[in-house]
Amino acid sequence: MSRTRNIVLISLTVALTTAGAYLRIPVGPVPISLQTLFVLLAGALLGPWLGSLAMISYITLGLVGLPLFTGGGGPQYILSPTFGFLLSFPLSAAIVGFLLNPAGAVKSPGTVRRLGAMALGSLVIYLVGIPWLALNLLFIQGKQLGLGALLSMGMLPFLPGDALKVLLASWLVGPVQRALGQAPRA
């Protein structure tokens, strides 16, 4: 891909992830949003490096003050209970990208592989986000919560929606690649 095309695709991914942040349902300290759909698609469509770069760009622009996140933006967002979920976005995109775009691959991954990669990408978001949520609630907000309460805040309400996002992202990869004029990359 050309450098200009890469910049455009990264910028579009940042814009879509931002739009996904604004399409949210508040359900406690962690809102339901469409951000993670675009994280999964970033890795699948842009590959591990550009997908991660798109998510790093998204986080950087939000931290310098652009209101890109579900709760706004700025450097103070690091102290937000949801910042750990944001931190996971580059890693999630990279993992999806590596699983769906292995070096030297000549054929498109099958449905099971796409679903597995997307599910693993979603799991990574929880594995980084929930510990950050716990640390924030414990040390910054001074709340004492058990594991059950923590999972009820940061994971359980999101599982059905994330399952739908995994299915949707997995299905969208082929049509979006065709629309972008990309041959399947994996």
C-alpha positions in Angstrom: 0.0 0.0 0.0 1.1 3.5 -0.7 2.1 5.8 2.2 -0.8 8.2 1.4 -3.3 5.3 1.3 -2.0 4.1 4.7 -2.4 7.6 6.2 -5.9 7.9 4.9 -6.9 4.4 6.2 -5.4 5.2 9.6 -7.2 8.5 9.8 -10.4 6.8 8.8 -10.0 4.2 11.4 -9.4 6.9 14.1 -12.5 8.7 12.9 -14.6 5.6 13.0 -13.3 4.6 16.5 -14.2 8.1 17.6 -17.7 7.8 16.2 -17.9 4.4 18.0 -17.0 6.2 21.3 -19.9 8.6 20.8 -22.4 5.8 20.1 -22.6 4.7 23.7 -24.9 3.5 26.4 -23.9 4.5 29.9 -24.0 1.5 32.3 -21.7 2.6 35.1 -18.1 3.5 35.0 -17.6 1.7 31.7 -20.1 2.6 29.0 -21.2 0.2 26.2 -19.8 1.6 22.9 -18.9 0.6 19.4 -15.2 1.4 19.8 -14.1 -2.2 20.1 -15.8 -3.1 16.8 -13.4 -0.7 15.0 -10.4 -2.0 17.0 -11.1 -5.5 15.7 -11.5 -4.2 12.2 -8.4 -2.1 12.4 -6.3 -5.2 13.0 -8.1 -7.3 10.5 -8.1 -4.8 7.7 -4.9 -2.8 8.3 -2.7 -5.6 9.6 -0.9 -5.7 12.9 1.4 -2.7 12.5 -0.9 -0.2 10.8 -3.9 -1.4 13.0 -1.8 -0.8 16.1 -0.6 2.5 14.8 -4.2 3.6 14.1 -5.1 2.8 17.8 -2.0 4.5 19.1 -2.9 7.6 17.1 -6.4 7.5 18.5 -5.1 7.3 22.1 -2.5 10.0 21.5 -5.0 12.4 19.9 -7.4 11.9 22.8 -4.7 12.4 25.4 -3.5 15.7 23.9 -7.0 17.0 24.4 -9.3 16.1 21.5 -12.6 14.8 22.8 -12.3 11.4 21.2 -13.1 9.0 24.1 -16.4 8.1 25.6 -15.8 10.6 28.4 -14.0 13.3 26.4 -10.2 13.6 26.3 -7.1 15.2 27.7 -4.1 13.9 29.8 -6.3 13.5 32.9 -8.1 10.7 31.1 -5.2 8.5 32.3 -6.9 8.6 35.7 -10.2 7.4 34.2 -11.4 3.9 35.2 -11.8 3.1 31.5 -8.3 4.1 30.4 -7.0 0.5 30.6 -9.5 -0.5 28.0 -8.1 2.2 25.7 -4.6 1.0 26.4 -5.5 -2.4 25.2 -6.6 -1.2 21.8 -3.2 -1.3 20.0 -2.4 -4.8 21.5 -5.9 -6.1 20.5 -5.5 -4.7 16.9 -2.0 -6.2 16.7 -3.2 -9.7 17.8 -6.1 -9.7 15.4 -3.8 -8.5 12.6 -1.1 -11.1 13.3 -3.7 -13.9 13.4 -5.5 -12.9 10.2 -2.5 -11.6 8.3 0.3 -14.0 8.8 3.4 -13.4 6.7 3.4 -15.2 3.4 -0.3 -16.1 3.6 -1.9 -16.4 0.2 -5.5 -17.2 1.0 -8.2 -15.6 3.1 -8.8 -17.0 6.6 -11.8 -19.1 7.1 -14.8 -18.1 9.3 -13.6 -20.0 12.3 -10.2 -18.3 12.2 -11.7 -14.9 11.8 -14.1 -15.5 14.7 -11.3 -16.9 16.9 -9.0 -13.9 16.1 -11.8 -11.4 16.9 -12.8 -13.2 20.1 -9.1 -13.2 21.2 -8.9 -9.5 20.4 -11.9 -8.9 22.6 -10.5 -11.0 25.4 -7.3 -8.9 25.4 -9.4 -5.8 25.9 -10.8 -7.3 29.0 -7.5 -8.6 30.2 -6.0 -5.1 30.2 -9.1 -3.1 31.0 -10.4 -4.9 34.0 -7.2 -4.8 36.1 -6.9 -1.0 35.3 -10.5 -0.6 36.3 -9.8 -2.4 39.6 -6.7 -0.4 40.3 -8.5 2.8 39.6 -11.5 2.0 41.7 -9.3 0.8 44.6 -6.5 3.4 44.6 -7.9 6.5 43.0 -11.6 6.2 44.0 -11.0 4.3 47.3 -13.7 1.7 46.7 -13.4 -1.8 47.9 -14.9 -4.2 45.4 -14.8 -8.0 45.1 -14.1 -9.8 41.9 -17.8 -10.4 41.2 -18.7 -6.7 41.5 -15.7 -5.8 39.3 -16.7 -8.3 36.6 -20.3 -6.9 36.8 -19.0 -3.5 36.1 -16.3 -4.2 33.5 -17.2 -7.4 31.7 -20.6 -9.1 32.2 -22.9 -6.5 30.7 -20.6 -6.2 27.7 -20.4 -9.9 26.7 -23.5 -10.1 24.6 -22.7 -6.9 22.7 -19.1 -8.0 22.3 -20.2 -11.3 20.9 -22.3 -9.4 18.3 -19.3 -7.2 17.5 -17.1 -10.2 17.0 -19.7 -11.7 14.6 -20.1 -8.4 12.8 -16.4 -7.6 12.5 -15.7 -11.1 11.3 -18.4 -10.8 8.6 -17.4 -7.3 7.6 -13.8 -8.1 6.8 -14.4 -9.6 3.3 -16.9 -6.9 2.1 -14.7 -4.0 3.4 -11.6 -5.5 1.8 -13.4 -5.7 -1.5 -14.7 -2.2 -1.2 -11.2 -0.9 -0.4 -9.8 -2.8 -3.4 -7.7 -5.1 -1.2 -7.2 -8.7 -1.9 -7.7 -10.7 1.3 -4.4 -10.2 3.1 -4.4 -13.6 4.9 
